[in-house]
Amino acid sequence: MSNWMVRIAFLALVMGGGILIGILTAPGDWYGQLSKPAFNPPNWVFGPVWTVLYVLIAVTGWRQFETDRSSTAMKLWWAQMGLNFLWSPTFFVLQQPWFALVVIVALLVVIVMFIARVRNSDRVSALAFLLYLAWVAFATALNLSIAILN
């Protein structure tokens, strides 16, 4: 498969999956009625942030795929993608903030493992995932706060 086809496929997978999950698990009345911490951003912030992050995640995925599709880094990339896509249904559909916290902490661990794995071989991917790590760390604190408050 040509590099451009791989890149388009990764963008379609990550962006399409993120959009689909966002639509299917959109926060509803349940989320609106939850007590939230003072640092909870307005709802409109999440869409633009995740759009940028999903582009970075896709770029990182195709970089790893083009380097070695069976590498440990690629396996970690797939693991973070699965955990990323699992969090919204767990939190918003199942309405289980404590179980969602387990999912997001696992996601944090996998992101850190990915960064550690690629930091010497692919600085671009490591740096892209540092932004992702920062946002997921923030989201973890938000998830924990919501779980405690409710």
Kinemage of the C-alpha trace (Angstrom):
@kinemage 1
@onewidth
@group {chain A} dominant
@subgroup {mainchain}
@vectorlist {calphas} color= white
{ca met a 1} P 0.000 0.000 0.000
{ca ser a 2} L 1.359 3.433 -0.862
{ca asn a 3} L 2.310 5.834 1.914
{ca trp a 4} L -0.531 8.190 0.951
{ca met a 5} L -3.096 5.410 1.176
{ca val a 6} L -1.767 4.451 4.623
{ca arg a 7} L -1.961 8.062 5.756
{ca ile a 8} L -5.497 8.521 4.464
{ca ala a 9} L -6.535 5.238 6.091
{ca phe a 10} L -5.131 6.320 9.467
{ca leu a 11} L -6.802 9.718 9.259
{ca ala a 12} L -10.096 8.099 8.290
{ca leu a 13} L -9.847 5.521 11.083
{ca val a 14} L -8.930 7.941 13.844
{ca met a 15} L -11.027 10.930 12.775
{ca gly a 16} L -13.959 8.803 11.623
{ca gly a 17} L -13.886 6.700 14.761
{ca gly a 18} L -13.647 9.764 16.966
{ca ile a 19} L -16.516 11.508 15.183
{ca leu a 20} L -18.688 8.384 15.270
{ca ile a 21} L -18.054 7.773 18.950
{ca gly a 22} L -18.638 11.459 19.672
{ca ile a 23} L -22.011 11.343 17.934
{ca leu a 24} L -23.077 8.031 19.455
{ca thr a 25} L -22.017 8.958 22.986
{ca ala a 26} L -22.783 12.691 23.048
{ca pro a 27} L -23.236 13.981 26.598
{ca gly a 28} L -26.902 14.153 27.447
{ca asp a 29} L -29.068 15.183 30.352
{ca trp a 30} L -27.274 12.801 32.725
{ca tyr a 31} L -23.950 14.561 32.151
{ca gly a 32} L -25.558 17.997 32.255
{ca gln a 33} L -26.965 17.303 35.712
{ca leu a 34} L -23.698 16.079 37.221
{ca ser a 35} L -21.788 18.222 39.677
{ca lys a 36} L -18.533 19.293 38.053
{ca pro a 37} L -15.336 20.820 39.411
{ca ala a 38} L -14.539 24.503 38.950
{ca phe a 39} L -11.883 23.645 36.345
{ca asn a 40} L -14.403 21.924 34.039
{ca pro a 41} L -14.079 23.616 30.639
{ca pro a 42} L -17.136 24.644 28.622
{ca asn a 43} L -18.486 21.853 26.412
{ca trp a 44} L -17.462 23.625 23.188
{ca val a 45} L -13.748 23.184 24.081
{ca phe a 46} L -13.775 19.402 23.737
{ca gly a 47} L -14.516 19.227 19.996
{ca pro a 48} L -11.641 21.432 18.804
{ca val a 49} L -9.162 19.892 21.253
{ca trp a 50} L -10.027 16.338 20.228
{ca thr a 51} L -9.904 17.271 16.548
{ca val a 52} L -6.310 18.451 16.901
{ca leu a 53} L -5.394 15.473 19.080
{ca tyr a 54} L -6.951 12.962 16.679
{ca val a 55} L -4.920 14.415 13.803
{ca leu a 56} L -1.760 14.047 15.913
{ca ile a 57} L -2.747 10.507 16.917
{ca ala a 58} L -3.337 9.591 13.257
{ca val a 59} L -0.001 11.070 12.164
{ca thr a 60} L 1.765 9.179 14.930
{ca gly a 61} L -0.037 5.972 13.991
{ca trp a 62} L 0.943 6.133 10.354
{ca arg a 63} L 4.553 7.022 11.266
{ca gln a 64} L 4.787 3.909 13.399
{ca phe a 65} L 2.987 1.777 10.821
{ca glu a 66} L 5.331 2.908 8.053
{ca thr a 67} L 8.352 2.227 10.279
{ca asp a 68} L 7.363 -1.240 11.519
{ca arg a 69} L 3.732 -2.310 11.613
{ca ser a 70} L 4.448 -5.188 14.036
{ca ser a 71} L 6.599 -3.219 16.499
{ca thr a 72} L 5.900 -2.811 20.183
{ca ala a 73} L 5.288 0.892 19.544
{ca met a 74} L 2.602 0.031 16.994
{ca lys a 75} L 0.965 -2.393 19.444
{ca leu a 76} L 0.954 0.336 22.075
{ca trp a 77} L -0.548 2.727 19.524
{ca trp a 78} L -3.395 0.279 18.856
{ca ala a 79} L -3.884 -0.255 22.598
{ca gln a 80} L -4.222 3.484 23.266
{ca met a 81} L -6.656 3.780 20.368
{ca gly a 82} L -8.844 1.025 21.815
{ca leu a 83} L -8.796 2.571 25.297
{ca asn a 84} L -9.441 6.023 23.844
{ca phe a 85} L -12.507 4.785 21.970
{ca leu a 86} L -13.694 2.803 25.033
{ca trp a 87} L -13.733 5.744 27.437
{ca ser a 88} L -16.710 7.704 26.033
{ca pro a 89} L -19.135 4.754 25.962
{ca thr a 90} L -18.041 3.803 29.478
{ca phe a 91} L -18.541 7.300 30.847
{ca phe a 92} L -21.478 8.666 28.858
{ca val a 93} L -23.471 5.577 27.797
{ca leu a 94} L -22.909 3.264 30.756
{ca gln a 95} L -22.793 6.319 33.059
{ca gln a 96} L -19.993 4.759 35.075
{ca pro a 97} L -17.475 7.484 36.016
{ca trp a 98} L -15.493 5.172 38.307
{ca phe a 99} L -15.135 2.466 35.649
{ca ala a 100} L -14.310 5.183 33.100
{ca leu a 101} L -11.572 6.314 35.491
{ca val a 102} L -10.012 2.842 35.289
{ca val a 103} L -10.127 3.059 31.486
{ca ile a 104} L -8.571 6.523 31.346
{ca val a 105} L -5.819 5.652 33.828
{ca ala a 106} L -4.981 2.638 31.655
{ca leu a 107} L -4.946 4.996 28.670
{ca leu a 108} L -2.520 7.304 30.487
{ca val a 109} L -0.209 4.381 31.255
{ca val a 110} L -0.218 3.210 27.626
{ca ile a 111} L 0.473 6.744 26.357
{ca val a 112} L 3.456 7.028 28.714
{ca met a 113} L 4.697 3.606 27.596
{ca phe a 114} L 4.363 4.662 23.946
{ca ile a 115} L 6.301 7.881 24.522
{ca ala a 116} L 9.034 5.999 26.381
{ca arg a 117} L 9.258 3.459 23.547
{ca val a 118} L 9.597 6.001 20.704
{ca arg a 119} L 11.344 8.955 22.355
{ca asn a 120} L 14.764 8.024 20.935
{ca ser a 121} L 13.653 6.657 17.576
{ca asp a 122} L 10.812 9.044 16.643
{ca arg a 123} L 10.951 12.378 18.418
{ca val a 124} L 8.062 13.772 16.347
{ca ser a 125} L 5.708 11.029 17.555
{ca ala a 126} L 6.935 11.360 21.141
{ca leu a 127} L 6.332 15.118 21.095
{ca ala a 128} L 2.903 14.715 19.503
{ca phe a 129} L 1.964 12.258 22.226
{ca leu a 130} L 3.171 14.641 24.940
{ca leu a 131} L 0.296 16.953 23.966
{ca tyr a 132} L -2.058 13.982 24.053
{ca leu a 133} L -0.651 12.960 27.451
{ca ala a 134} L -1.236 16.448 28.839
{ca trp a 135} L -4.870 16.478 27.716
{ca val a 136} L -5.568 12.939 28.926
{ca ala a 137} L -3.974 13.785 32.294
{ca phe a 138} L -6.315 16.782 32.527
{ca ala a 139} L -9.265 14.599 31.481
{ca thr a 140} L -8.269 12.049 34.133
{ca ala a 141} L -8.369 14.727 36.828
{ca leu a 142} L -11.740 15.849 35.495
{ca asn a 143} L -13.065 12.267 35.442
{ca leu a 144} L -11.849 11.669 39.023
{ca ser a 145} L -13.378 14.927 40.224
{ca ile a 146} L -16.730 14.137 38.634
{ca ala a 147} L -16.685 10.624 40.125
{ca ile a 148} L -15.974 12.035 43.601
{ca leu a 149} L -18.544 14.824 43.336
{ca asn a 150} L -21.278 12.474 42.222
